[in-house]
Amino acid sequence: MTTILFDLDGTLIDSTEAILESFEQSFEHFGLDTPSDELIKSFIGYPLDIMYEKLGVHSRNTDEIIDKYKKHYRKISREKTTLLPFAREALDEAEKFATLGIVTTKTKRYSLELLEHMDILRYFKVIIGREDVQNPKPHPEPVLKAVSILNAKKQNSWMIGDTVMDLQSAKNAGINYMGVTCGYGKKEELKNMTQNVHKNSLEAIVAISKCQL
């Protein structure tokens, strides 16, 4: 049986507006200058603590500012998050021949809420969030944990993601991977990791299905 693991933000869902607004609220609350939208988006895919560090927040202030971010994000995330084009179609196609899972640096708590709100939670047999591992992507731990829970074979397992971190995590875990350009990663960087780069998750699913023939 084939196993397909999806990243979440930028691969299946678009939560850009909610993420940017929550960062803005957190920086303003602590009287800090808000970084540009483009700079924030360039770090989406990292865990929040690493994102804030890369955005110049000193580590001793990280817990407080993350708490502010999460409180605001939870208020607006459902309203300001949408499925990416062809995401539902991709899941419909994928479940015909594969067991599906989510591997994300978003917390499982918020991931479950969003997936249920968008009526796609039923597709997934496992969801690995930030709190489920010690080492987030690009470390192999999240992918390996999902593969282990699903009792999947590495040679029949795939990771689909929109950032180099997703692909590195899969490569480090010893499974197959494909990149998609519908999210936050740069196409050239994804191409440097793999020739299997597609516009969206549906195209990636079609490519994987052909590999199984």
N, C-alpha and C positions, 0 to 999 in steps of 0.2 A: 504494500500500500504506500502511495506517495504521501509525504507530509509537506505542507507549505506553511511557513511562518511569515507573517506580515509585520512590518513596522506599522505604526499607527499614524502619527502626524506626518503629513506630506506624502503618505503612501495610500491610505484609505480615507483619511479625513483632512479637512482644511480648518484648522483652528487658529489661523494666523491672527485674525482680528482680536480674538479673545486673549491670545498670548501677548500681543503687543500692548493691548490696553492694560493688562494686568502688570506688565513690566512698568508701564508709565505710572500707574497708580502707586506701585511700590516705591519707585524712585522718588516721586513727588512727596509721598508721605514722610520720607526721611530727609527731605530737603536736598536731594541729590539731582544733578543734571541727568536727564533721561538721554541715553544713547540714541542714535538714529535708528529708524526702523530697519534699515538695511543691515546695520551692524548686528542688531538683535537677531534678525532672521538668519544671519550667517552662522549663528551658534545654535539654532534650534536643532534638537537631536541629542544634545548633551544633557545630562541631568541638571536640574536647576542650580545646585550649588556650584557646579563647574561653569555654567552660563554666567552667573553673577560674578564669579571670580574673573572670568575673561572680560567682563564688562566693567571691571575695576572696583568691585566691592570687596573690602577687606574681609578676610575670613571670620573675624570676630563678630561681624555684623550680619553674617549670612543667614543665620537661623531666623532672626527677626524679620528680615526683608523677605525671605521665602515664605514665612507665615503670612505676611501681608499679601504677597502675590497669590497664595493659594486661596485665601479667603475671598479675594475679589474674583479670581478665576472661577471658583465654584459658583458664584452668583450669576456669572454671565456665560459660562462655557456652553450650556445647552443651546441658548439663544443664538450664540455667535460661532457655532461650529456646524459645518455641513459635510456631507459625504462628497468626496471628489467625484468628478464625472467618471462613469463606468465602474465605480467601486462595487456597487451592488451587483452589477452584471458579472464582474470578476468573481465575486464570492459565489454566485449562482453556478458559474461554470466550474470553479475550483472544487466545490463540494461534490461534484459528480464523480471525481476520481481521486480525491485527496482528503486527508484529515487536516484541519486548519487550526492554526494557533496565532497568537499575538505575542510579539516580543518588543517591548517598548521601554524607553527611559521615563515615560510618564508613570505616575503611580497607578497601581492597579485600581485603587479606589475610584479615581476620576475616570480611568479608562472604562471600568464597568458601567459607571453612570452614563457616559457618553454612548457606549455601544448599545446599551439598553434603550436609551432615548431615541437612537436612530434605527432601532429595530434590527440590529445585525448581531447582537450578542449570541444568538442561537447558532451561528455558524461555527463558533470556536470551541474547541475542546480543552484548550489551555490558554491562559493569559499570564504572561510573566511581566511584572511591573518593576519599577525601581526598588520597591521595598522587598522584593523577593530574592534579591541577590546582593552580594557584597561588592561585586565588580560589574559595573554597567558596560554596555557596548562602548568601545570596540573589543573589550575582553570577551572571550568565548563563553563565559559562565552563563549568561542569559539564554543563549541558543542551546547550549548543552543541557541546561535544566529543562527546557521545553522538550527537546528530543528525548530526554530520559523519561519524563512524565508520560509522554505519548508512546514510549517503548518503540520508537521509530528507528529505522536503519539510516545511518548517515548518508549512504550512497543514494538513498531514495528521498532525501530531505532537501528542501529548498528554503532560502530566505529571500524575500522581496522587500527592498527598502529604497529610500530616496537619498540616502547619504552614504558617504564612504565608510562611516562608522558601522552602518548596518552590514555592509559587504565585508568589512574587515572582521567583524564578529563572526559571521558565517564562515569565512575563510579560516579563521583561527580555530573554529570548532570542527572544521573538516567536512562541512556540508556544501552543497551547491548554492549558488546565489545569482540573483539578477537585480539590476538597478532600474529605477524608473525616474523620469525627469519631471514628474508632476509635482514635486515637492521642493525641498530647500537645497539639495545638493547641486553642484555644478556639473554639467554634462561631461566636460572634459575630464574632471576628476573621477567621475563614475566610469568613464571609458578606460581610464588608466587601470582600473581594478578589474574590468571585465568587458568583453565585447557584447555581452547580453544586456544592452540598455534599451529600454522601451519607453514610450510616451506615458503609459499608464499601466495600472495593475492588470487590466483586462488583456492587454497585449502580452504582458509577461505570462499570464496564465495560459494563454493560447500557445505560447512558445514552450512552456513546461509540458503541456498536454502532448505536444508533438514529440517531446523527448521520451514520453512514456510508451509511445507506439512501438 
